[in-house]
Amino acid sequence: MPSTYERIRADIIAAMKARDTKTATILRTCDAAIQRASMDQGKPIDEGLVMTTLRKAVKNLSDARDEFAKAGRTDLVDANSTEITLLEAYLPKGLDAAQTEALVAEVLLATGATTKKDMGRVMGALKQHPSAGQLDFAVVSRLLQSKLA
């Protein structure tokens, strides 16, 4: 089974052969970001680096899309939505709300956290959890704030 990075590279070639310049450009930009992250961190390209880079790109695009929507730029909102949809196809499916809540409750019990001062410890434990790649930490943060006194 090919890695996510290999799939992206193969999809770039397929898009170029199909003369789908929009998809090819989006994926080339993503490939460049992955390679740049690899060089900046001095690490080889692995699945973790690819996932981190993809998540960061999707988050930045989502933030930009929100700003474009506030400014009434529907053309840019549509372009960003297309790019987000394409990149999200390479990300693993995230945990649903019930699974996220169950995982947070489990980590709260394991860490013994009771106050908002313990939030950093809980977030650190969640980031070490095997399911960390499937968590939306903005949602987790809001959930923790509501559960901790």
Backbone as a printed PyTorch tensor [residue, N CA C, xyz], in Angstrom:
tensor([[[  0.8520,  -1.1790,   0.0000],
         [  0.0000,   0.0000,   0.0000],
         [  0.8970,   1.2420,   0.0000]],

        [[  0.6980,   2.1280,  -0.9630],
         [  1.5660,   3.3120,  -1.0480],
         [  1.2940,   4.2960,   0.0890]],

        [[  2.3350,   5.0420,   0.4420],
         [  2.1760,   6.0540,   1.4790],
         [  1.3460,   7.2190,   0.9220]],

        [[  0.9180,   8.0810,   1.8100],
         [  0.1290,   9.2360,   1.3990],
         [  0.9380,  10.1130,   0.4500]],

        [[  2.2220,  10.2840,   0.7510],
         [  3.0680,  11.1180,  -0.0960],
         [  3.1960,  10.5020,  -1.4970]],

        [[  3.3510,   9.1880,  -1.5630],
         [  3.4270,   8.5140,  -2.8670],
         [  2.1230,   8.6800,  -3.6430]],

        [[  0.9850,   8.6250,  -2.9210],
         [ -0.3140,   8.8310,  -3.5720],
         [ -0.4190,  10.2450,  -4.1340]],

        [[  0.0370,  11.2340,  -3.3640],
         [ -0.0070,  12.6170,  -3.8380],
         [  0.8320,  12.7600,  -5.0920]],

        [[  2.0470,  12.2100,  -5.0620],
         [  2.9410,  12.3050,  -6.2350],
         [  2.3250,  11.6180,  -7.4580]],

        [[  1.7210,  10.4540,  -7.2530],
         [  1.0790,   9.7440,  -8.3670],
         [ -0.1250,  10.5300,  -8.8900]],

        [[ -0.8690,  11.1640,  -7.9910],
         [ -2.0350,  11.9460,  -8.4020],
         [ -1.6270,  13.2140,  -9.1540]],

        [[ -0.4590,  13.7610,  -8.8430],
         [  0.0480,  14.9120,  -9.6010],
         [  0.2680,  14.4970, -11.0570]],

        [[  0.9090,  13.3560, -11.2350],
         [  1.1860,  12.8610, -12.5900],
         [ -0.1160,  12.5660, -13.3300]],

        [[ -1.0620,  11.9370, -12.6290],
         [ -2.3560,  11.6260, -13.2520],
         [ -3.0870,  12.9010, -13.6480]],

        [[ -3.0570,  13.9200, -12.7950],
         [ -3.7270,  15.1890, -13.1010],
         [ -3.0530,  15.8770, -14.2920]],

        [[ -1.7290,  15.7950, -14.3500],
         [ -1.0220,  16.4140, -15.4720],
         [ -1.3600,  15.7000, -16.7890]],

        [[ -1.4180,  14.3700, -16.7450],
         [ -1.7640,  13.6030, -17.9450],
         [ -3.1930,  13.8930, -18.3860]],

        [[ -4.0770,  14.1260, -17.4210],
         [ -5.4820,  14.4230, -17.7300],
         [ -5.6820,  15.8990, -18.0680]],

        [[ -4.6040,  16.6810, -18.0110],
         [ -4.6310,  18.1250, -18.2690],
         [ -5.5720,  18.8590, -17.2980]],

        [[ -5.6130,  18.3490, -16.0740],
         [ -6.3920,  18.9710, -15.0090],
         [ -5.4460,  19.8990, -14.2490]],

        [[ -5.2840,  21.0990, -14.7860],
         [ -4.2820,  22.0120, -14.2280],
         [ -4.6270,  22.4740, -12.8170]],

        [[ -5.9060,  22.6130, -12.5290],
         [ -6.3170,  23.0610, -11.1960],
         [ -5.8650,  22.0570, -10.1290]],

        [[ -6.1830,  20.7770, -10.3310],
         [ -5.7920,  19.7290,  -9.3900],
         [ -4.2770,  19.5940,  -9.3320]],

        [[ -3.6370,  19.6230, -10.4890],
         [ -2.1790,  19.4910, -10.5280],
         [ -1.5110,  20.6210,  -9.7480]],

        [[ -2.0100,  21.8320,  -9.8910],
         [ -1.4310,  22.9770,  -9.1770],
         [ -1.6170,  22.8430,  -7.6750]],

        [[ -2.8040,  22.4460,  -7.2440],
         [ -3.0750,  22.2730,  -5.8140],
         [ -2.1490,  21.2080,  -5.2330]],

        [[ -2.0450,  20.0760,  -5.9140],
         [ -1.2050,  18.9920,  -5.4070],
         [  0.2790,  19.3310,  -5.4710]],

        [[  0.7040,  20.0640,  -6.4800],
         [  2.1140,  20.4930,  -6.5580],
         [  2.4440,  21.4360,  -5.4030]],

        [[  1.5190,  22.3290,  -5.0920],
         [  1.7160,  23.2460,  -3.9640],
         [  1.8340,  22.4510,  -2.6670]],

        [[  0.9990,  21.4490,  -2.5100],
         [  1.0420,  20.5840,  -1.3380],
         [  2.3750,  19.8250,  -1.2750]],

        [[  2.8110,  19.2920,  -2.4000],
         [  4.0910,  18.5790,  -2.4800],
         [  5.2430,  19.5050,  -2.0940]],

        [[  5.2070,  20.7260,  -2.5800],
         [  6.2590,  21.6960,  -2.2480],
         [  6.2550,  22.0050,  -0.7580]],

        [[  5.0690,  22.1220,  -0.1600],
         [  4.9790,  22.3960,   1.2750],
         [  5.5520,  21.2360,   2.0850]],

        [[  5.3000,  20.0200,   1.6470],
         [  5.8310,  18.8380,   2.3400],
         [  7.3560,  18.8200,   2.2420]],

        [[  7.8680,  19.0650,   1.0460],
         [  9.3210,  19.0770,   0.8640],
         [  9.9630,  20.2070,   1.6670]],

        [[  9.3190,  21.3610,   1.7100],
         [  9.8340,  22.4960,   2.4820],
         [  9.8580,  22.1580,   3.9720]],

        [[  8.8040,  21.5360,   4.4660],
         [  8.7440,  21.1430,   5.8780],
         [  9.8430,  20.1300,   6.1940]],

        [[ 10.0860,  19.2240,   5.2680],
         [ 11.1460,  18.2340,   5.4530],
         [ 12.5110,  18.9040,   5.5610]],

        [[ 12.7680,  19.8530,   4.6900],
         [ 14.0500,  20.5630,   4.7240],
         [ 14.1600,  21.4330,   5.9680]],

        [[ 13.1020,  22.1460,   6.3220],
         [ 13.1300,  23.0260,   7.4900],
         [ 13.3990,  22.2510,   8.7800]],

        [[ 12.7940,  21.0740,   8.8850],
         [ 12.9360,  20.2730,  10.1020],
         [ 14.1350,  19.3410,  10.0490]],

        [[ 14.7330,  19.2250,   8.8730],
         [ 15.8760,  18.3280,   8.7200],
         [ 15.4980,  16.8680,   8.9090]],

        [[ 14.2690,  16.5370,   8.5360],
         [ 13.7630,  15.1730,   8.6840],
         [ 13.4080,  14.6240,   7.3170]],

        [[ 13.5010,  13.3020,   7.1590],
         [ 13.0230,  12.7140,   5.9070],
         [ 11.4940,  12.7920,   5.8440]],

        [[ 10.9710,  12.6830,   4.6530],
         [  9.5190,  12.7270,   4.4760],
         [  8.9450,  11.3950,   4.9470]],

        [[  8.1200,  11.4700,   5.9820],
         [  7.4420,  10.2860,   6.4900],
         [  5.9500,  10.6060,   6.6340]],

        [[  5.1900,   9.6190,   7.0350],
         [  3.7340,   9.7810,   7.1150],
         [  3.3430,  10.8780,   8.1070]],

        [[  4.0410,  10.9640,   9.2350],
         [  3.7320,  11.9840,  10.2350],
         [  3.9350,  13.3880,   9.6960]],

        [[  5.0370,  13.6010,   8.9990],
         [  5.3280,  14.9120,   8.4190],
         [  4.2810,  15.2840,   7.3750]],

        [[  3.8950,  14.3210,   6.5510],
         [  2.8880,  14.5680,   5.5110],
         [  1.5530,  14.9320,   6.1440]],

        [[  1.1370,  14.1770,   7.1670],
         [ -0.1490,  14.4490,   7.8210],
         [ -0.1390,  15.8190,   8.5040]],

        [[  0.9560,  16.1380,   9.1800],
         [  1.0660,  17.4340,   9.8470],
         [  0.9760,  18.5630,   8.8300]],

        [[  1.6840,  18.4210,   7.7360],
         [  1.6880,  19.4590,   6.6940],
         [  0.3130,  19.6010,   6.0590]],

        [[ -0.3520,  18.4810,   5.7900],
         [ -1.6960,  18.5360,   5.2010],
         [ -2.6900,  19.1920,   6.1560]],

        [[ -2.6280,  18.8250,   7.4240],
         [ -3.5450,  19.4260,   8.4070],
         [ -3.3200,  20.9270,   8.5100]],

        [[ -2.0630,  21.3230,   8.5170],
         [ -1.7300,  22.7480,   8.6050],
         [ -2.2600,  23.4880,   7.3780]],

        [[ -2.0970,  22.8920,   6.2030],
         [ -2.5810,  23.5170,   4.9740],
         [ -4.0950,  23.6580,   4.9960]],

        [[ -4.7930,  22.6210,   5.4290],
         [ -6.2600,  22.6660,   5.4930],
         [ -6.7120,  23.7250,   6.4920]],

        [[ -6.0430,  23.8040,   7.6360],
         [ -6.4000,  24.8060,   8.6370],
         [ -6.1860,  26.2200,   8.0940]],

        [[ -5.0430,  26.4550,   7.4480],
         [ -4.7670,  27.7790,   6.8770],
         [ -5.7890,  28.1420,   5.8040]],

        [[ -6.1340,  27.1780,   4.9690],
         [ -7.1300,  27.4250,   3.9260],
         [ -8.5070,  27.7090,   4.5260]],

        [[ -8.8480,  26.9930,   5.5870],
         [-10.1470,  27.2120,   6.2460],
         [-10.2060,  28.6060,   6.8640]],

        [[ -9.1010,  29.0050,   7.5090],
         [ -9.0460,  30.3470,   8.0970],
         [ -9.1670,  31.4150,   7.0100]],

        [[ -8.4630,  31.2140,   5.9040],
         [ -8.5230,  32.1730,   4.8010],
         [ -9.9260,  32.2100,   4.1990]],

        [[-10.5490,  31.0400,   4.0850],
         [-11.9020,  30.9770,   3.5330],
         [-12.8730,  31.7830,   4.3980]],

        [[-12.7210,  31.6760,   5.7190],
         [-13.5800,  32.4390,   6.6260],
         [-13.3890,  33.9440,   6.4220]],

        [[-12.1430,  34.3600,   6.2550],
         [-11.8570,  35.7800,   6.0290],
         [-12.4150,  36.2420,   4.6780]],

        [[-12.2890,  35.3940,   3.6620],
         [-12.8410,  35.7390,   2.3520],
         [-14.3560,  35.8550,   2.4170]],

        [[-14.9910,  34.9730,   3.2040],
         [-16.4480,  35.0210,   3.3440],
         [-16.8800,  36.3240,   4.0140]],

        [[-16.1230,  36.7590,   5.0320],
         [-16.4310,  38.0270,   5.7040],
         [-16.3110,  39.2050,   4.7490]],

        [[-15.3660,  39.0930,   3.8160],
         [-15.1380,  40.1770,   2.8670],
         [-16.0660,  40.0880,   1.6550]],

        [[-16.8780,  39.0160,   1.5720],
         [-17.8160,  38.8770,   0.4650],
         [-17.1730,  38.3990,  -0.8250]],

        [[-16.0100,  37.7700,  -0.7470],
         [-15.3030,  37.2780,  -1.9340],
         [-15.6790,  35.8190,  -2.2010]],

        [[-16.8690,  35.6210,  -2.7850],
         [-17.3540,  34.2640,  -3.0200],
         [-16.4740,  33.4910,  -3.9930]],

        [[-15.8140,  34.1820,  -4.9220],
         [-14.9300,  33.4950,  -5.8630],
         [-13.7670,  32.8350,  -5.1230]],

        [[-13.1980,  33.5390,  -4.1530],
         [-12.0850,  32.9820,  -3.3830],
         [-12.5670,  31.9400,  -2.3770]],

        [[-13.7770,  32.1070,  -1.8580],
         [-14.3440,  31.1120,  -0.9510],
         [-14.5050,  29.7900,  -1.6960]],

        [[-15.0300,  29.8540,  -2.9180],
         [-15.2130,  28.6410,  -3.7230],
         [-13.8840,  27.9780,  -4.0460]],

        [[-12.8780,  28.7760,  -4.3990],
         [-11.5570,  28.2370,  -4.7260],
         [-10.9490,  27.5370,  -3.5130]],

        [[-11.0500,  28.1650,  -2.3450],
         [-10.4990,  27.5570,  -1.1330],
         [-11.2690,  26.2970,  -0.7460]],

        [[-12.5810,  26.3120,  -0.9370],
         [-13.3830,  25.1330,  -0.6090],
         [-12.9730,  23.9500,  -1.4770]],

        [[-12.7250,  24.2030,  -2.7420],
         [-12.2810,  23.1510,  -3.6570],
         [-10.9430,  22.5790,  -3.2020]],

        [[-10.0290,  23.4650,  -2.8470],
         [ -8.7010,  23.0380,  -2.4120],
         [ -8.7840,  22.2450,  -1.1040]],

        [[ -9.6020,  22.6950,  -0.1750],
         [ -9.7660,  21.9950,   1.1070],
         [-10.3250,  20.5910,   0.8690]],

        [[-11.3390,  20.4890,   0.0330],
         [-11.9520,  19.1910,  -0.2670],
         [-10.9350,  18.2320,  -0.8580]],

        [[-10.1050,  18.7330,  -1.7620],
         [ -9.0980,  17.8910,  -2.3980],
         [ -8.0640,  17.4060,  -1.3850]],

        [[ -7.5890,  18.2920,  -0.5260],
         [ -6.5630,  17.9180,   0.4480],
         [ -7.1110,  17.0240,   1.5550]],

        [[ -8.3630,  17.2480,   1.9570],
         [ -8.9610,  16.4260,   3.0080],
         [ -9.1010,  14.9710,   2.5800]],

        [[ -9.1370,  14.7140,   1.2840],
         [ -9.2370,  13.3440,   0.7990],
         [ -8.0030,  12.5190,   1.1900]],

        [[ -6.8920,  13.1740,   1.4520],
         [ -5.6550,  12.4860,   1.8280],
         [ -5.5230,  12.3190,   3.3460]],

        [[ -6.3530,  13.0060,   4.1000],
         [ -6.2920,  12.9170,   5.5580],
         [ -7.1590,  11.7690,   6.0510]],

        [[ -6.7510,  11.1300,   7.1550],
         [ -7.6080,  10.0690,   7.7030],
         [ -8.8860,  10.6820,   8.2560]],

        [[ -9.9300,   9.8810,   8.2500],
         [-11.2120,  10.3500,   8.7710],
         [-11.0610,  10.6320,  10.2640]],

        [[-11.5590,  11.7680,  10.6950],
         [-11.4630,  12.1500,  12.0960],
         [-12.4660,  11.4140,  12.9580]],

        [[-12.2640,  11.5080,  14.2580],
         [-13.1990,  10.8920,  15.2000],
         [-14.4840,  11.7210,  15.2680]],

        [[-15.6070,  11.0460,  15.4340],
         [-16.8630,  11.7870,  15.5730],
         [-16.9590,  12.3530,  16.9900]],

        [[-18.0000,  13.1170,  17.2560],
         [-18.1410,  13.8130,  18.5370],
         [-18.1780,  12.8460,  19.7180]],

        [[-18.8930,  11.7390,  19.5780],
         [-19.0080,  10.7760,  20.6810],
         [-17.6530,  10.1280,  20.9690]],

        [[-16.9250,   9.7620,  19.9250],
         [-15.6140,   9.1450,  20.1100],
         [-14.6300,  10.1330,  20.7400]],

        [[-14.7010,  11.3880,  20.2960],
         [-13.8250,  12.4200,  20.8590],
         [-14.1270,  12.6100,  22.3350]],

        [[-15.4080,  12.6840,  22.6750],
         [-15.7980,  12.8620,  24.0780],
         [-15.3460,  11.6890,  24.9340]],

        [[-15.4860,  10.4820,  24.4200],
         [-15.0630,   9.2930,  25.1630],
         [-13.5480,   9.3070,  25.3860]],

        [[-12.7940,   9.6930,  24.3720],
         [-11.3380,   9.7480,  24.4890],
         [-10.9090,  10.8160,  25.4960]],

        [[-11.5560,  11.9690,  25.4530],
         [-11.2430,  13.0470,  26.4020],
         [-11.5670,  12.5910,  27.8260]],

        [[-12.7020,  11.9450,  28.0150],
         [-13.0790,  11.4540,  29.3520],
         [-12.0600,  10.4360,  29.8510]],

        [[-11.6130,   9.5620,  28.9630],
         [-10.6160,   8.5510,  29.3210],
         [ -9.3020,   9.2040,  29.7630]],

        [[ -8.8480,  10.1980,  29.0260],
         [ -7.5940,  10.8780,  29.3580],
         [ -7.7540,  11.7210,  30.6160]],

        [[ -8.9150,  12.3210,  30.8270],
         [ -9.1580,  13.0710,  32.0590],
         [ -9.0360,  12.1580,  33.2820]],

        [[ -9.6010,  10.9590,  33.1810],
         [ -9.4930,  10.0050,  34.2820],
         [ -8.0470,   9.5660,  34.4910]],

        [[ -7.3500,   9.2780,  33.3880],
         [ -5.9700,   8.8010,  33.4750],
         [ -5.0340,   9.8470,  34.0700]],

        [[ -5.2640,  11.1180,  33.7380],
         [ -4.3770,  12.1790,  34.2370],
         [ -4.8360,  12.7350,  35.5780]],

        [[ -6.0810,  12.5100,  35.9510],
         [ -6.6060,  13.0310,  37.2050],
         [ -6.8300,  14.5370,  37.1610]],

        [[ -6.9820,  15.0920,  35.9790],
         [ -7.1580,  16.5390,  35.8150],
         [ -8.5370,  16.9610,  36.3020]],

        [[ -8.5490,  18.1030,  37.0240],
         [ -9.8290,  18.6040,  37.5290],
         [-10.0120,  20.1030,  37.2730]],

        [[ -8.9160,  20.8250,  37.0870],
         [ -9.0190,  22.2730,  36.8800],
         [ -8.4360,  22.6650,  35.5330]],

        [[ -8.7230,  23.9070,  35.1440],
         [ -8.2090,  24.4000,  33.8610],
         [ -6.6880,  24.5010,  33.8640]],

        [[ -6.0880,  24.5430,  35.0520],
         [ -4.6270,  24.5640,  35.1480],
         [ -4.0220,  23.2540,  34.6420]],

        [[ -4.8020,  22.1870,  34.6630],
         [ -4.3430,  20.8700,  34.2120],
         [ -4.5170,  20.6670,  32.7040]],

        [[ -5.0670,  21.6590,  32.0380],
         [ -5.4000,  21.5090,  30.6200],
         [ -4.1700,  21.1810,  29.7710]],

        [[ -3.0460,  21.8050,  30.0420],
         [ -1.8270,  21.5410,  29.2750],
         [ -1.3860,  20.1010,  29.3960]],

        [[ -1.5010,  19.5520,  30.6030],
         [ -1.1250,  18.1540,  30.8360],
         [ -2.0530,  17.2180,  30.0630]],

        [[ -3.3440,  17.5330,  30.0560],
         [ -4.3240,  16.7050,  29.3460],
         [ -4.0770,  16.7820,  27.8320]],

        [[ -3.8470,  17.9860,  27.3250],
         [ -3.5810,  18.1460,  25.8880],
         [ -2.3150,  17.3820,  25.4970]],

        [[ -1.2960,  17.4420,  26.3460],
         [ -0.0580,  16.7040,  26.0770],
         [ -0.3040,  15.2080,  26.0180]],

        [[ -1.1110,  14.7100,  26.9470],
         [ -1.4430,  13.2830,  26.9530],
         [ -2.2450,  12.9070,  25.7110]],

        [[ -3.1550,  13.7840,  25.2990],
         [ -3.9480,  13.5080,  24.0970],
         [ -3.0760,  13.4920,  22.8490]],

        [[ -2.0840,  14.3610,  22.8010],
         [ -1.2010,  14.4050,  21.6310],
         [ -0.3240,  13.1610,  21.5360]],

        [[ -0.1140,  12.4820,  22.6570],
         [  0.6720,  11.2460,  22.6600],
         [ -0.1930,  10.0100,  22.3820]],

        [[ -1.5060,  10.1800,  22.4280],
         [ -2.4320,   9.0640,  22.2260],
         [ -2.3550,   8.5940,  20.7730]],

        [[ -2.5130,   7.2790,  20.5280],
         [ -2.4790,   6.7670,  19.1500],
         [ -3.5190,   7.3950,  18.2180]],

        [[ -4.6190,   7.8680,  18.7640],
         [ -5.6740,   8.4770,  17.9420],
         [ -5.4680,   9.9700,  17.7320]],

        [[ -4.3380,  10.5070,  18.1460],
         [ -4.0950,  11.9560,  18.0680],
         [ -4.2390,  12.4860,  16.6420]],

        [[ -3.8660,  11.7070,  15.6670],
         [ -3.9490,  12.1460,  14.2810],
         [ -5.3670,  12.3480,  13.7870]],

        [[ -6.3200,  11.7860,  14.5040],
         [ -7.7130,  11.8940,  14.0900],
         [ -8.4810,  12.9420,  14.8890]],

        [[ -7.7860,  13.6170,  15.8190],
         [ -8.4570,  14.6020,  16.6620],
         [ -8.3700,  16.0020,  16.0810]],

        [[ -9.4420,  16.7560,  16.2560],
         [ -9.4460,  18.1770,  15.9490],
         [ -9.2130,  18.8700,  17.2870]],

        [[ -7.9930,  19.3900,  17.4910],
         [ -7.6270,  19.9070,  18.8010],
         [ -8.3640,  21.1950,  19.1640]],

        [[ -8.9270,  21.8980,  18.2040],
         [ -9.7550,  23.0640,  18.5340],
         [-11.0330,  22.5890,  19.2280]],

        [[-11.6160,  21.5150,  18.7230],
         [-12.8220,  20.9410,  19.3300],
         [-12.4680,  20.3750,  20.7090]],

        [[-11.3250,  19.6840,  20.7920],
         [-10.8880,  19.1060,  22.0640],
         [-10.6880,  20.1970,  23.1080]],

        [[-10.1000,  21.3060,  22.7080],
         [ -9.8520,  22.4220,  23.6270],
         [-11.1680,  22.9580,  24.1900]],

        [[-12.1510,  23.1760,  23.3150],
         [-13.4600,  23.6640,  23.7840],
         [-14.1100,  22.6460,  24.7250]],

        [[-13.9800,  21.3780,  24.3910],
         [-14.5590,  20.3170,  25.2110],
         [-13.8960,  20.2910,  26.5930]],

        [[-12.5800,  20.3890,  26.6120],
         [-11.8630,  20.3990,  27.8840],
         [-12.2470,  21.6000,  28.7330]],

        [[-12.3730,  22.7640,  28.1160],
         [-12.7450,  23.9660,  28.8520],
         [-14.1170,  23.8310,  29.4970]],

        [[-15.0140,  23.1180,  28.8160],
         [-16.3500,  22.9340,  29.3930],
         [-16.3420,  21.8990,  30.5120]],

        [[-15.4050,  20.9500,  30.4880],
         [-15.3720,  19.8880,  31.4900],
         [-14.5410,  20.2470,  32.7100]],

        [[-13.5250,  21.1040,  32.5340],
         [-12.6480,  21.4410,  33.6590],
         [-13.1420,  22.7010,  34.3620]],

        [[-13.0400,  22.6870,  35.6700],
         [-13.5340,  23.8220,  36.4660],
         [-12.5400,  24.9740,  36.4590]]])
